[in-house]
Amino acid sequence: MRFLPELLLLGSGLVFFFLSLGKPSDQLLKRTANIISLIVLLSTLACLGQQGSLFYDSYRVDLFSQFFKMLLAAATFFLLLGTNGHPSIKSNSKAEYYIFMFMSLLGLMMLVSSVEMISIFVALELSSFAVYVMVPLRADTGKKILHTEAGIKYLLYGVMATGFLLFGMSYLYGLTGTTHLYGLAGTSHEQGLVEQVTYMFNRPAAVVAMVMVMSGFFYKLALFPFHFWVPDVYEGSANETTAFIATVPKLAAVALLIRLVTMINVDGQTIVNLLLICSLGSMFYGNLSALVQKDLKRMLAFSGIAHAGFILFGLLTFQITGYTNAMYYIVGYVVMNLAIFMVVCTISKTGENILIEDLRGLNARSPLLALTLLVSLFSLAGIPPFIGFTGKFMLLIGALKQDPRFLIPVILAAFNTAIGIYYYLSVVRIAYCTDEEKTEPVQTSFMVKVLSLFFIALIVYLGLIPSSLLAISQKAINVIL
């Protein structure tokens, strides 16, 4: 029962493998994927209270891991519901596309339960290589789409990040003699005794090792300076693939980063400074680069880099409040991006990229989609009363309460919020306040209408009443502290 979601995902790979042997219709594949994702989501809900460990205590099932598995399954389920049959995926490779999507999801679920470095590495590679294959499966649309180049860049940068990760893991093993996360800060060959966490993570070798390990997860989260792959991969991938990359893996990356930073004491100032540099670097680079983008997905790519910096603000406090706020924010970020990519996939009937100018007159062509886009972008910009504002407010206030020395970084983060407002509202202006160039209405299915209302309600509800999500997030954090 503890391993049920993972077993179901493993079985889904076999289902699509057998379907790929024939010539299934797109509708059959789509319905099968929707049904499987729903079953996986229900299984994660059923396993939410499960506890225990597997594989010689390298795989832990607890509220923290099960909560993130539920989020991963829910994000994938709503992503599949909000896409319009994957028209931008090669017609003869759609079954294989679903295999890799569900195998990536399997790797991500394994990642959030892994508490041992070798199992973390295996899970990370399973999730990553499946996505590397998904990117080049984009169909040719007659325009210059560099999906093959995007796939190669994604792979090469991913291999580089993996190298950093493995090198850091080897240092940690050499220092501690263990590959288990919860044993890393407690043992040492030099003394043969239990060491204090503060001493451990102020040692230069341990600091270097920890930074290199976290670099592997910075790549997943698209944090500066491991962000170079993001804009090209977002632009070159199919819209549905970009939606997956922009949302689902980031949940798992945050989960693993939280597990790692809970081992570090707040007195480890060197790591705090490094995390602060990465956080502010991500904000400034992402927001300033997003200002000049014309392609909507490239803009969202640089936006994601900036938001990763805000998430890191919660982690560098090394307090349960900061971890809770980071979990709250990543959930809100995923919901906002799912809503935006649903709009993108609905407008892009043949799977082509959407330029910001293509949104002209969207309010007249589809008021509901325009409203969904408006609410999501307002939330990303940090405008009240949406979840983006509440999340940013809690992250910055939490950091300031933790240490008054964070005053200048908090001011700089608030300044970055102002920069973001400009380019987010520029998209809203195009959708609402420009002359119509396209007069034909956008055809929306019943499911898209339902999901639009659901996303709007969820963004407003979690922004106004964050207590329920914060409460379960705090309970999940308490399990691993």
Summary of the structure (lengths in Angstrom):
residues: 481
radius of gyration: 21.6
end to end distance: 24.7
largest distance: 74.6
contacts: 1791
relative contact order: 0.09
helix: 74%
strand: 3%
